[in-house]
Amino acid sequence: MTEQNITHCTGSEMDEELNLIKNITIEVQGIIGRVRIPLEEVLQLGEGSVVELDSEVGDDAEILINGKRIARAEIVAVGNQYGLRLSKIIAK
């Protein structure tokens, strides 16, 4: 279905078209921090090494879908894990 045809779809036709793509898996990334370290330190990293990032709970993060930034978020603690609370959807 072309973009032109989509604009003329009824609600039920649009639902049918969306049902075709609902199960497609996409990659979603949450970028919670960055760090710059010398190559010498990178070469010394091994299992159990800790790389400290420049962010903490409450800081801003980015949400990417298939490598493209689509939202900004706030880093939150969810029990013993981290999560991202969307704060702004980035328009095209």
Contacts in CASP RR format, 6 or more apart in sequence:
PFRMAT RR
TARGET T0000
AUTHOR 0000-0000-0000
METHOD contacts of the structure
MODEL  1
MTEQNITHCTGSEMDEELNLIKNITIEVQGIIGRVRIPLEEVLQLGEGSV
VELDSEVGDDAEILINGKRIARAEIVAVGNQYGLRLSKIIAK
1 9 0 8 1.000
1 17 0 8 1.000
6 14 0 8 1.000
6 17 0 8 1.000
9 17 0 8 1.000
26 65 0 8 1.000
26 66 0 8 1.000
27 65 0 8 1.000
27 66 0 8 1.000
27 67 0 8 1.000
28 63 0 8 1.000
28 64 0 8 1.000
28 65 0 8 1.000
29 63 0 8 1.000
29 64 0 8 1.000
29 65 0 8 1.000
29 67 0 8 1.000
30 61 0 8 1.000
30 62 0 8 1.000
30 63 0 8 1.000
30 64 0 8 1.000
30 73 0 8 1.000
30 84 0 8 1.000
31 61 0 8 1.000
31 62 0 8 1.000
31 63 0 8 1.000
31 64 0 8 1.000
32 53 0 8 1.000
32 55 0 8 1.000
32 59 0 8 1.000
32 61 0 8 1.000
32 75 0 8 1.000
32 82 0 8 1.000
32 84 0 8 1.000
33 53 0 8 1.000
33 54 0 8 1.000
33 55 0 8 1.000
33 59 0 8 1.000
33 61 0 8 1.000
34 53 0 8 1.000
34 54 0 8 1.000
35 51 0 8 1.000
35 52 0 8 1.000
35 53 0 8 1.000
35 54 0 8 1.000
37 51 0 8 1.000
45 51 0 8 1.000
55 61 0 8 1.000
55 75 0 8 1.000
56 75 0 8 1.000
57 75 0 8 1.000
57 76 0 8 1.000
57 77 0 8 1.000
57 82 0 8 1.000
58 74 0 8 1.000
58 75 0 8 1.000
58 76 0 8 1.000
59 74 0 8 1.000
59 75 0 8 1.000
60 72 0 8 1.000
60 73 0 8 1.000
60 74 0 8 1.000
60 75 0 8 1.000
60 87 0 8 1.000
61 72 0 8 1.000
61 73 0 8 1.000
61 74 0 8 1.000
61 75 0 8 1.000
61 84 0 8 1.000
62 69 0 8 1.000
62 71 0 8 1.000
62 72 0 8 1.000
62 73 0 8 1.000
63 69 0 8 1.000
63 70 0 8 1.000
63 71 0 8 1.000
63 72 0 8 1.000
63 73 0 8 1.000
63 84 0 8 1.000
63 86 0 8 1.000
64 70 0 8 1.000
69 90 0 8 1.000
70 89 0 8 1.000
70 90 0 8 1.000
71 86 0 8 1.000
71 87 0 8 1.000
71 88 0 8 1.000
71 89 0 8 1.000
71 90 0 8 1.000
72 86 0 8 1.000
72 87 0 8 1.000
72 88 0 8 1.000
72 90 0 8 1.000
73 84 0 8 1.000
73 85 0 8 1.000
73 86 0 8 1.000
73 87 0 8 1.000
74 84 0 8 1.000
74 85 0 8 1.000
74 87 0 8 1.000
75 82 0 8 1.000
75 83 0 8 1.000
75 84 0 8 1.000
76 82 0 8 1.000
76 83 0 8 1.000
76 84 0 8 1.000
76 85 0 8 1.000
77 83 0 8 1.000
END
